[in-house]
Amino acid sequence: MPLPISHVFADLPDPRSEINRRHLLTDILTIALCGVISGADGWEDIAEYGRSKKDFFERCLPLPNGIPSHDTFYRVFARLDPAAFAERVGRWMAAACEATGLIPVAIDGKSARRARAATATGCLHTVSAWATANGLTLGQVAVPDGSNEIAVVPDLLRVLDLAGAIVTIDAAGCQTENARLIRDGGGHYLLAVKGNQPNLHKAVEAAFGRADAAGWEGIRFDTHTSAEDGHGRHEERMTTVIYDPAGLPPDWPDVAAVVLIGRERSVGDASTFAGHYYIASHAGTAEELGGLARSHRQIENGLHWVLDVAFREDESRTRDAKAGANLALLRRVAVSLLKRAAAKGSIHTRRLKAAWDDAFLQQVLKGVSADSGFA
């Protein structure tokens, strides 16, 4: 029975010359993805996985010349256009995004610290878009040599389908260009505001200062308080939103609200307090905007932490920029699919089960319909 996942890559341009195409590109990409899902962490692992599962793949894929070697996997991924690869994956994953109201999309960067590169972090660094409510990776861009994360966020925003999304970005990505791209794409933004935007930070701070001085008379605002206990600590959060704030720099498009989230955390007898500012183009309630700001952590807890713990991404030494970026995207797709699988156990356990049980692997692959959005 054919693996429908190969449809996802059917129109992806093949970077090889025709005389060097002993293996179909769709076969190479499908085996690589299945291998990463099933515990393979590098090119030799992927090739060995393919050989060990040769009977399975012969039933599912054309394989005109058998299972590719690890050199073939590496050479193909080192030539494959990361942007084109990410575009196909993003289109596939976006078709499965469902939410009531706006779809929260968190954008953040992550480094693979053993993969040395001439980026600002000194290593392979990618920026991902993560649909927090759906647990799906929607896109990725790699930071080129001599650049940094801030410079590539606009590139990622330009290729995402942002209609119906609300994009959260931390303070480093709080840039007017990003806000405009999100609004031009039909989405909304919720951006953290810190000292890297001093004029905006002062204006947001002043908006709350004026409201306090006026006793909040004549101010359209909303508040919401929540509390949480866990791991020996107690945390209280209070979100305050001011709508249609005055005095903000005019180059920030469509600002509908400014947000202050205060967090008081107590561990034993010790307490700490921190306040965080945001700007939003969506005039949501305090409860909604506070929840969206909190959901941004899901890209750290639900994606980056899993990549380091279950996929050992920080130990990856793939130095070629294209190969490293493409392998990083395979890992993110694997996290998305494994999280959606109807199974008990950790991501590590699910990877093992996918390696042992072909039926479970096929179930994982069907977690996002490969036919969605594809002819």
Helices and strands as residue ranges (DSSP letters): G 4-9, G 18-20, H 25-37, H 43-52, H 54-60, H 70-79, H 82-94, E 103-116, E 123-131, E 136-142, H 149-159, E 165-169, G 171-173, H 176-184, E 188-193, H 198-213, E 221-230, E 233-243, E 257-267, E 270-280, H 286-295, H 298-298, I 299-304, H 305-309, G 313-315, H 321-340, H 347-356, H 358-365
